[in-house]
Amino acid sequence: MECTVTGKQMEVTSELRELIHRRLLPLERLLGDAIVSANVVLGSEHQLCVSELVVHARGDHRLHGLAEGPSWPSAVGGAVEKVMRQAHTLKGKWQGRRRESEPPADLVPDIGPNGDGEPSAG
Protein backbone atom coordinates (compact mmCIF):
# COMPACT_ATOMS: atom_id res chain seq x y z
CA MET A 1 0.00 0.00 0.00
CA GLU A 2 1.28 3.44 -0.90
CA CYS A 3 0.94 5.81 2.06
CA THR A 4 1.55 9.56 1.84
CA VAL A 5 1.97 11.49 5.09
CA THR A 6 1.94 15.29 5.01
CA GLY A 7 1.94 17.93 7.70
CA LYS A 8 0.20 21.29 7.61
CA GLN A 9 2.65 23.90 8.88
CA MET A 10 4.60 21.23 10.77
CA GLU A 11 7.34 18.70 10.21
CA VAL A 12 6.39 15.03 10.25
CA THR A 13 8.91 13.08 12.33
CA SER A 14 9.94 9.48 11.78
CA GLU A 15 8.24 8.50 15.08
CA LEU A 16 4.97 9.95 13.80
CA ARG A 17 5.34 8.05 10.52
CA GLU A 18 5.93 4.82 12.45
CA LEU A 19 2.82 5.47 14.55
CA ILE A 20 0.72 5.95 11.41
CA HIS A 21 2.06 2.82 9.71
CA ARG A 22 1.49 0.78 12.88
CA ARG A 23 -2.12 2.04 13.14
CA LEU A 24 -2.81 1.28 9.46
CA LEU A 25 -1.73 -2.39 9.68
CA PRO A 26 -5.16 -3.73 10.79
CA LEU A 27 -6.81 -1.82 7.96
CA GLU A 28 -4.34 -3.28 5.49
CA ARG A 29 -5.00 -6.78 6.84
CA LEU A 30 -8.77 -6.27 6.53
CA LEU A 31 -8.86 -5.02 2.95
CA GLY A 32 -5.64 -6.60 1.65
CA ASP A 33 -4.91 -5.86 -2.00
CA ALA A 34 -8.08 -3.80 -2.34
CA ILE A 35 -6.29 -0.76 -0.90
CA VAL A 36 -4.77 1.37 -3.63
CA SER A 37 -3.33 4.19 -1.52
CA ALA A 38 -3.70 6.12 1.71
CA ASN A 39 -3.22 9.83 2.36
CA VAL A 40 -2.71 11.20 5.87
CA VAL A 41 -2.76 14.92 6.60
CA LEU A 42 -1.67 16.08 10.05
CA GLY A 43 -2.05 19.50 11.61
CA SER A 44 -2.44 21.38 14.89
CA GLU A 45 -5.35 23.68 15.68
CA HIS A 46 -5.94 25.41 19.04
CA GLN A 47 -3.76 23.02 21.08
CA LEU A 48 -5.41 19.99 19.42
CA CYS A 49 -3.85 17.47 17.06
CA VAL A 50 -5.91 16.96 13.91
CA SER A 51 -5.58 13.88 11.70
CA GLU A 52 -7.31 13.31 8.36
CA LEU A 53 -7.11 9.95 6.62
CA VAL A 54 -8.34 9.18 3.10
CA VAL A 55 -8.03 5.59 1.82
CA HIS A 56 -8.57 4.81 -1.84
CA ALA A 57 -9.89 1.29 -2.40
CA ARG A 58 -10.61 -0.64 -5.58
CA GLY A 59 -13.76 0.24 -7.44
CA ASP A 60 -13.25 3.98 -6.92
CA HIS A 61 -14.18 3.82 -3.23
CA ARG A 62 -12.86 6.48 -0.88
CA LEU A 63 -12.97 5.97 2.86
CA HIS A 64 -12.55 9.17 4.88
CA GLY A 65 -11.86 9.74 8.56
CA LEU A 66 -11.23 13.01 10.41
CA ALA A 67 -10.40 13.11 14.11
CA GLU A 68 -8.81 15.41 16.64
CA GLY A 69 -7.41 14.78 20.07
CA PRO A 70 -5.01 16.04 22.70
CA SER A 71 -2.18 13.83 21.38
CA TRP A 72 -1.10 12.31 18.08
CA PRO A 73 -1.90 8.69 19.02
CA SER A 74 -5.49 9.61 19.91
CA ALA A 75 -5.99 11.74 16.78
CA VAL A 76 -4.54 9.15 14.40
CA GLY A 77 -6.35 6.32 16.19
CA GLY A 78 -9.69 8.12 15.93
CA ALA A 79 -9.30 8.67 12.19
CA VAL A 80 -8.30 5.05 11.63
CA GLU A 81 -11.28 3.82 13.66
CA LYS A 82 -13.69 5.81 11.49
CA VAL A 83 -12.14 4.39 8.33
CA MET A 84 -12.19 0.85 9.80
CA ARG A 85 -15.96 1.06 10.31
CA GLN A 86 -16.39 2.10 6.69
CA ALA A 87 -14.03 -0.68 5.56
CA HIS A 88 -16.04 -3.34 7.44
CA THR A 89 -19.21 -2.12 5.71
CA LEU A 90 -17.54 -2.11 2.30
CA LYS A 91 -16.06 -5.58 2.75
CA GLY A 92 -19.45 -6.90 3.86
CA LYS A 93 -20.98 -5.58 0.65
CA TRP A 94 -18.23 -7.19 -1.41
CA GLN A 95 -18.70 -10.55 0.33
CA GLY A 96 -22.49 -10.36 -0.02
CA ARG A 97 -22.16 -10.14 -3.79
CA ARG A 98 -20.06 -13.29 -4.08
CA ARG A 99 -21.64 -16.46 -5.31
CA GLU A 100 -22.06 -19.15 -2.72
CA SER A 101 -20.13 -22.36 -3.21
CA GLU A 102 -23.10 -24.62 -2.40
CA PRO A 103 -25.63 -25.32 -5.16
CA PRO A 104 -29.30 -24.50 -4.50
CA ALA A 105 -31.31 -27.18 -2.67
CA ASP A 106 -33.47 -28.02 -5.70
CA LEU A 107 -30.38 -29.04 -7.72
CA VAL A 108 -29.01 -31.45 -5.11
CA PRO A 109 -30.07 -35.06 -5.94
CA ASP A 110 -32.04 -36.91 -3.30
CA ILE A 111 -29.96 -39.95 -2.41
CA GLY A 112 -31.82 -42.76 -0.74
CA PRO A 113 -30.61 -44.97 2.13
CA ASN A 114 -29.19 -47.55 -0.34
CA GLY A 115 -26.90 -44.93 -1.86
CA ASP A 116 -28.10 -45.76 -5.38
CA GLY A 117 -29.75 -42.40 -6.07
CA GLU A 118 -33.26 -43.84 -5.82
CA PRO A 119 -35.55 -42.67 -3.04
CA SER A 120 -36.65 -45.40 -0.69
CA ALA A 121 -40.00 -47.05 -1.41
CA GLY A 122 -41.54 -46.56 1.95
N, C-alpha and C positions, 0 to 999 in steps of 0.2 A: 504494500500500500504506500502510495506517495503522500507524505504529510508535510504541509507547509505551515510553519509557525512564524507569525509576525507580531511585532509589538508596536502599539501606538504610542509614540513619544516616550519609548523606553527601550532598553536593551534586553534581549531575551538571553538569559544565561544558559549554560549547558545543564545545570541542575533542573531548571524549569523545563527544558526540552525532554530530559529524562522522565520527569514527572508526567508530562503529557503522553509520551510514548508508553509509559507503564499503565496509565489510565485507559489508553485506547486498545490495549491488548484484548480485553474481553469482547469489545465490539468487533475487533478483527476476527476473533474466534467464532463469534456468532454468525457473521455474514460471510466470512471467508473470502473467496475470489470475487464476490459481488461488489466489494468496495473498490471504486476506481481511485478516489483520492479523498484527502481530508484537509481542510483549511482551518487553522486555529488563529484567532486574532485576540491578543491580550492587551489590556489597558487598565489604567487606574483612574477612578473618578471619585472625588470627595472621600478619600481615605478607604475606598472599597476597591477590590480587585475584580475586574470584569473580564469574563472569558466567553468568547463566541466560537462555536464549533459548527462547521458545515461539512457534511459527509456526502459525497457524490457516490451513488450506487448505480448498478446496472439498470438499464431501462429508464434512464433519465430521471431517477429519483434523487431528491435532495432532502437530507435529514438535517434539521437545524436546531441547535440548542444555545441558549443565552442564559448565563448565570452570573451572579455577583456574590461576593462573600468577603469576609474580613482577611482571608489569606488565600494564596494561590491554590493550595490543595482543595479547599472548599469550593472555590470558583470553578476550577477545571472539573472537579468531580460532579458538580451540579449540572454543568453543560453536558458532560458525558452521560449522566443519568437520563437527561431529557432525550438525548439521541438514542440511547439504549431502548427506551420505551417505544420510540418510533420504529426502531429496527426490529423489535419483537413483533410488532403489528405487521410490518412489511414482510417479514419472513413467514408469518402465519398465512398471509395472503398467497405468497408464492407456493407454500406447501399445500394449501387448499386447492390449488389449481392443478396439482399433479394427478396423474391417473393412478388409481389404486392397483396394486399388483394382483389382487384376487379377482377372479371373474365374477360376474353377477350370479346370484343364486339360481336363476332359471337356466343358466348354461351348464351348471354342474350336473353330471349324470347321477342318477339315483342308483347306487350300487346296493344290491340286496345282501342278505346275510351269507349267501354262498360265494360271493365275490365274483359272480359271473356276469354282472351288469343287469340281471333280470330282477325285478322286484319280487319279493316272496309272495307266493300264492297262499294267502292267509286263511 
